[in-house]
């Protein structure tokens, strides 16, 4: 869709004019989420990791075709993907080194599995901690937020998500303010790509992620849409 995306509670998600011609997003709202453990999810993550290690054995990240879209996204908004890595690439690098992913809880782990599956950065937020409408745009001087395990995340000249209170996410790192916790029940997931990314591929990504949240978090999906500002 072009123009704002309307969430189930009436709030809007919009693209700023500085990214409207280059950014495409898949939006997913899982509700009634059960936060906890999922043995089946852990097994799926390990299976995906093993497949990726076999598929990309001995390859450099620059040689992996499926990473190019995330890097293209960064370059399209003036970001250097070798300096600030897309979260999806950071996950893949960890897997290819033979390291396990950080295990948080089923909601975050399902997001990481989705990101590994299609290698696009995903922002995952507690929708009840997001205030008002959401805008994706480039950050301005002085805009920053406390990240999760990464200290302060500076957004000047970088793609970010903003609500009434200010910045709360980016394709590199999410914020402490809107992070998903054991108390979270309504989530907002934002899959980020460029406008050249095929719509049918984004639809498949959303379907895969929705299935993970239904199976592993007992969630209902109240919103699923593709947002693009390209005319």
C-alpha positions in Angstrom: 0.0 0.0 0.0 1.1 3.6 -0.5 0.4 6.2 2.1 0.0 5.5 5.9 -0.6 2.0 7.2 -3.4 1.9 9.8 -2.8 -0.3 12.7 -5.7 -2.2 14.5 -5.8 0.4 17.3 -6.0 3.3 14.8 -2.4 4.5 14.9 -0.6 5.1 11.7 2.8 3.9 10.4 4.2 6.3 7.8 7.3 6.8 5.7 9.1 10.1 5.9 9.6 12.1 2.7 13.4 11.4 2.9 12.9 7.6 2.6 9.6 7.4 0.8 11.1 6.6 -2.6 13.6 4.0 -1.4 12.0 2.1 1.6 9.5 -0.8 1.7 8.4 -2.4 4.9 6.5 -5.5 5.9 4.3 -4.8 9.0 3.1 -7.5 11.3 1.1 -7.1 14.6 1.0 -10.3 16.7 -1.4 -10.0 19.7 -2.2 -12.1 22.8 1.4 -13.1 22.7 2.5 -15.7 25.2 6.1 -15.0 26.4 8.1 -17.9 27.5 10.1 -20.9 26.2 9.5 -23.0 23.1 11.6 -26.2 22.7 10.3 -26.5 19.2 11.6 -23.0 18.3 15.1 -23.8 19.6 15.2 -26.9 17.3 14.0 -24.8 14.3 16.7 -22.2 14.9 19.4 -24.9 15.1 18.2 -26.5 12.0 18.2 -23.2 10.1 21.7 -22.4 11.4 23.0 -25.8 10.3 21.5 -25.3 6.8 23.1 -21.8 6.5 26.5 -23.1 7.6 26.3 -25.7 4.9 25.0 -23.4 2.2 27.6 -20.6 2.8 30.6 -22.6 4.0 33.9 -20.7 3.3 32.1 -17.8 1.8 32.7 -14.2 2.8 29.6 -12.0 3.6 30.3 -10.0 0.5 29.9 -13.1 -1.6 26.5 -14.1 -0.2 23.8 -13.0 -2.6 21.0 -13.0 0.0 22.8 -10.3 2.1 22.8 -7.9 -0.8 19.3 -6.6 -0.3 20.0 -5.5 3.3 23.2 -3.8 2.2 21.4 -2.2 -0.6 18.9 -0.8 1.9 21.6 0.8 3.9 23.3 2.3 1.0 20.0 3.7 -0.4 19.6 5.8 2.8 23.3 6.8 2.9 24.4 4.3 5.5 27.6 2.2 5.3 26.7 -1.4 5.9 30.3 -2.3 6.7 30.4 0.2 9.5 26.9 -0.3 10.9 25.8 -3.8 10.0 22.2 -4.8 9.3 20.9 -6.9 12.2 20.2 -9.8 9.8 23.9 -9.8 8.7 25.1 -9.7 12.3 22.9 -12.8 13.0 24.3 -14.6 10.0 27.9 -13.8 10.8 27.4 -15.2 14.3 25.9 -18.4 12.9 28.7 -18.9 10.3 31.3 -18.6 13.0 29.6 -21.6 14.7 28.2 -19.6 17.6 24.8 -20.0 19.0 22.3 -17.1 18.9 21.5 -15.3 22.1 18.4 -16.8 23.6 16.1 -14.3 25.1 12.5 -15.7 25.0 10.2 -17.1 22.3 9.0 -13.7 20.9 12.5 -12.4 20.3 13.9 -15.8 19.2 11.1 -16.1 16.6 12.0 -12.7 15.2 15.7 -13.8 15.0 14.7 -17.0 13.2 12.6 -15.0 10.7 15.5 -12.6 10.1 17.9 -15.5 9.5 15.4 -17.2 7.2 15.1 -14.3 4.7 18.1 -12.2 5.8 16.4 -8.8 6.1 16.6 -6.6 9.2 13.5 -6.7 11.4 12.6 -4.3 14.2 10.5 -5.9 16.9 8.7 -3.6 19.5 6.3 -3.8 22.3 3.4 -1.9 20.7 2.0 -0.8 24.1 5.3 1.0 24.8 5.2 2.8 21.4 3.5 6.2 21.9 1.3 7.6 19.1 1.9 7.2 15.4 5.1 5.7 14.0 7.3 7.4 11.3 10.3 5.8 9.6 12.8 8.5 8.5 16.4 9.6 8.7 17.6 10.8 12.1 18.6 14.3 12.8 21.5 15.7 14.8 21.3 14.8 18.4 18.6 12.1 18.0 19.6 8.9 19.8 18.3 6.3 22.2 19.6 3.7 24.7 20.1 0.5 22.8 19.8 -3.1 23.9 23.3 -4.3 25.0 24.8 -1.7 22.7 24.9 1.6 24.7 23.6 4.7 23.0 22.5 4.4 19.4 23.1 7.6 17.4 20.6 8.1 14.5 21.9 11.3 12.9 21.8 10.5 9.1 20.7 7.0 9.8 17.3 5.2 9.2 15.2 5.1 12.4 11.7 4.6 13.8 10.2 7.5 15.7 7.0 7.9 17.8 5.7 10.8 19.8 8.5 10.5 22.4 11.3 10.2 19.9 13.4 7.5 18.3 12.9 3.9 19.4 14.4 1.6 16.7 16.6 1.1 13.6 17.6 -1.8 11.3 20.8 -2.1 13.3 19.6 -2.1 17.0 16.3 -1.7 18.9 15.8 0.5 22.0 15.5 -0.4 25.6 12.3 1.7 25.8 10.2 -0.4 23.5 11.9 -3.7 23.8 9.8 -6.9 24.1 9.7 -8.2 27.7 7.9 -10.9 29.7 5.0 -8.4 30.1 4.5 -7.7 26.4 1.3 -8.8 24.8 1.0 -6.8 21.6 4.0 -6.6 19.2 4.9 -4.6 16.2 7.4 -6.2 13.7 8.8 -4.1 10.9 10.7 -5.9 8.1 12.8 -3.5 6.1 13.9 -3.6 2.5 14.1 -1.4 -0.6 11.3 -0.6 -3.0 13.0 -2.9 -5.5 12.4 -5.9 -3.2 9.6 -8.0 -4.8 6.2 -7.7 -3.2 5.5 -11.4 -3.4 8.8 -12.1 -1.6 7.8 -9.7 1.2 4.4 -11.4 1.4 6.1 -14.8 1.9 8.3 -13.3 4.6 5.3 -11.9 6.5 3.5 -15.3 6.2 6.6 -17.1 7.5 6.9 -14.7 10.5 3.2 -14.9 11.2 3.3 -18.7 11.3 6.2 -18.6 13.7 4.3 -16.4 16.1 1.1 -18.5 15.9 3.0 -21.7 16.5 5.6 -20.6 19.1 3.9 -17.7 20.9 0.2 -18.7 20.6 -0.4 -15.3 19.0 -3.2 -14.0 16.8 -2.2 -11.8 13.9 -4.3 -8.7 13.8 -2.4 -6.8 11.1 -0.3 -7.8 8.1 0.6 -5.4 5.3 3.3 -4.0 3.0 4.0 -0.3 3.3 5.7 1.5 0.5 5.8 5.2 -0.5 6.9 4.6 -4.0 4.5 6.2 -6.4 
